[in-house]
Amino acid sequence: MATRDDIILSRIEQAGKVTVEELADLLGVSTVTIRSDLTRLSESGLIHRTRGGATKPILQKVERPLEETRKILEAEKQRIAKKAASLVQDGDTIFIDVGSTCTALARALPNTLQHVTIVTNGLNIALELETRQSFTIVVTGGTVRKLQHSLVQPYGMEIIRNFRFDKAFIGCNGVSADFGVSNKNLPEAEVKRAVCQNSKEVYVLADHEKIKTESTALIAPLSGITALITDHRVKRNDLHELEQTGLRVLVV
C-alpha cells in the first residue's frame, strides 16, 4: 500500500505543483498534517516548498539521457561492470540500479550464474536480462523517468522495502570524501537510499570523472558503502583521500 509520502510525491510528479488544500482533500487529513509533510519532504530535497503548496524540486544541473551517457567512457564502464559482475554468486538476490554503468553490468553477468534473483528499477535492464533463463527478474514499478528509463515513486518503494538484497550495485553522479555518494535526480536518489538500507553489501559503480564530485542529493555516506568500483584513470590524490576515510576502493 502506498504511503502518504508516495502519494504526495506522485501527485507533484504528475501535476508539477500542488496546494495544501488539494492534498488534504486527496488524503483525507488536515492541512496542518500536509504542511508538516511538505516541510519534511522539502528539507529532504524531494520537493520545492512554495507559499500554500509545493512544486517539483529545482535541479541544479542538466541531466543527460542514457543513450548519450552510455557512449561516454564506454571502455572504463565496461571494466567496472566486469568487476562488479564477478562479485555475483549463484543464489544471490541482487539489486541493479539504473544508468549506463549498471546497464553494462547487466550485460556482463555471466551465463553460468544460476538461481539469481535480480531486482531493478531500470526498464532497459529488465529487457536486457529477460531472456536469461537462470535469472528471476523483478521490476520495482512506479512512474517512468524517460531520460534514464527508470522507475521512481510511487509504489516502487514498496517492492524495495520488502526485499533484503545480498548485494546492491548502485550508480551515482558523484563520490566525495566530504559528502559521500550523491545523485542529480532527487526521486532516483530516494530509491537508491532505500536500496542501500536494505542491502547486506553495497557496491557503488563510478568512473573516474565522478570522483571528488558532489551532486544534488545524498544517496549514502561512505561509511554505508561496502566498496567503490572505479577505473584506473582515477587521480592518485583523489583515491588516497577516499581511502583515508576507510572506504574500500577497487580500481580496474
N, C-alpha and C positions, 0 to 999 in steps of 0.2 A: 504494500500500500504506500502511495506517495506521501511524503511528509509535507508539512506546511511550507517549509523552505523550497522543496521541489516544485510545488505548485506556483509559488511566487516567482521563482526563477524562470520557470517555463512560460508564465504569463508575460514577463518582461521580455524574454527572448522572442516571443511571438509578436507582441504588440509594440515593442520598442520603449513604451513608457506606460506607467500605471499610476492610479491615485490611491491614497489610503482608503477612501470610502469604497472604491471599486473592489479592492482586495478584501476588505472587511465583509462586504456583501457576499463575495465569492466563497469565502472560507467560513462564514458564519461566526466570526469572532469580533471583538471590539476593536475600534480604531486605535485604542491605546496599545493593544497587543500587536497590531500591524505596525504601528510606528516603532515599537521595540524591535520587531523582526527586521524591519528595513534598516534601522540603525546598526544592528548587529551584522547584517549582510553587507552593508556599506563599509563597515570597519574591516571586514574580511576581504574587501576588494572585489566582491562578486557583483555589486550593483553601484550605480551612482545616485546618491540621495538628492532629491530636489524638494522644493517647497511643496508640501502636500502630496508627495509621491516619490517615484523613483524611475530611473531610466537604465538602459544598458550601461555597463562600465565604459569609461573613456579610456581607450587603449593608447599607450604611449608610442607604439611602433607599428608599422605596417606589416602585416603577416603575408607571407608569400604562399602560393598554392603548392600542394605536394608534388604535382607534376614538374614544378620548377625546382624545388629544393632537392629532389631526388637525383638531379643531374650535377649538383654541386658536391665536390669532394667525393665522388662516387667510389673511387678505389679505397679511400680511407674508411668510408662507411661499410664497405663490403668486408674489410678486415675486422672491423669492430663487430660486425654481425656474425662473422665466422667464429670469433672467440666466444661471443655470447651463446651461440648455438651449441658450442662444445660443453657448456655447463648444464645443459638439459639432459636429464636421465630418464630411463624407462619408468613409467608410472607417475611421473611428475604432474602436478597441476600448476600451470603457469599462467601469468598474465602478460600479453604482448600489447604494448601501448601503440598509439598512432605515431605517424611520422615516417620520414624517409629511411632512417637507420633501422627502425623497428620493422619496416617493410622488408628491408634487406635481411633482417634476422629471420623473418618468416620463411623467406626463400632459402635460407641457409640451413634450416633444420634438416638433419639427415633422414633419409627414408628408412633407415634401420631402427629408428626410435619406435618403441611400442607402448601402447596404452597411455598416451599423453593427452591430458585434457588442457585445451588452450582457450582461455577467456580473452576476448579482445573487444575494444570499443572502436576498432577500425574496420569499416565495411570492406575496404580493399584487401585487408589482411585476411578476413574471413573467406573472401572469394579466392584468395591466393592459396589457401590451405584446404578448401572444401573437397578436393579430390584425394587427399591423403587418407587412406582407409584406416590407418592405425591411430589417427588423431580424432578426438572428440572436440568439436568446435562450438563454443558458446559465445553468442554476441550479446552485449550488455543491453541493447535497446536504448531508447532516448531520442533526442532531437538531432537531426543530421546537420553537421557543420560542413558545408560543401568544400571549403578550401582544403581541409585535411581529410575529408571523407570520414570524419569522426562522429561518434555519438556522445552527447552530453545530456544534461538534465532535460526532462525528468526521467524517472523510472530506472535508468541505468544504474544508479547508485544502489538500488535495492538488490540487484544481482550481485554487485561487488560486496556489499555488506554481508551477504550470505555465503561467501567463499572464504576459504583460508588457503592462500597460494603458497606453494613451496618456493617458487621463485617468481619475481616480477621484473620485467625488463621495461624500463621507463625512458622515454625520450624527453628532451628539455630544450630550452633556448639558452640556458646559462648555468655555469657552475663556478662558484667563487668561495674562497675560504671564509669571507665575512658573512655573506648572505645565505649560502647553501645552494641548493638546486632550485632553479626558477623557470618560469614559463611565461610567454606573452599572453596567451589566451586564458582568461580567468575561469570560465566554466571547465575547460580541459584541466587546468591546474587543480581544481577541486576533485575531479575524478582521479587524477594521479595521486593526490594526497590520501584519498580513501584506499586506493590500492596499496600504497606503501604501508598504511596502518594495518592492513590485513594480510601481509606477506611475511613469511619467515626470513626470506632473503630478498634484498632489493638491489638490482644492478642498474646503474644509470649509463646509458649509451650516449656519448657526446664526442664529436670530433674536436680537434684542437682549437678551432675558431670559437667554440663555445666556452672554452676555459677562461677563467678570470673575467667572465661576463655576468652581469646581473640583469634580469628581466623583471617584468611587472609583478608577478605573483609567486610567492614561495610555494614550492612543492614539498620540500623536506630539508631539514638541516643536515649537514654532512654526517652528523652522529647517527642519523637514521638510515644511512646507506651502507649496504654490505661492501660494495666496491663500485668504482667508476671504471668504465672501459673506454679508453680513448686511443688515438693513433699516435705514431711515433714522431709526428711533427709538433707535438706539444712543446712549448718552451720549457727549458730546464728549470728556470726560476719559478715559473707558474706551477710546475709539477712538484717542486720542493715545497712550495707554500701550501699546497693541498695535503701533501704527505705529513707536513708538520702538525696538521690538525688530527692526525691519527687515521685519516682516510686511506683505505687500501686502493691503489690505482694500478690497473692492468693496462700496460702500454703495448700496442700491437702495430 
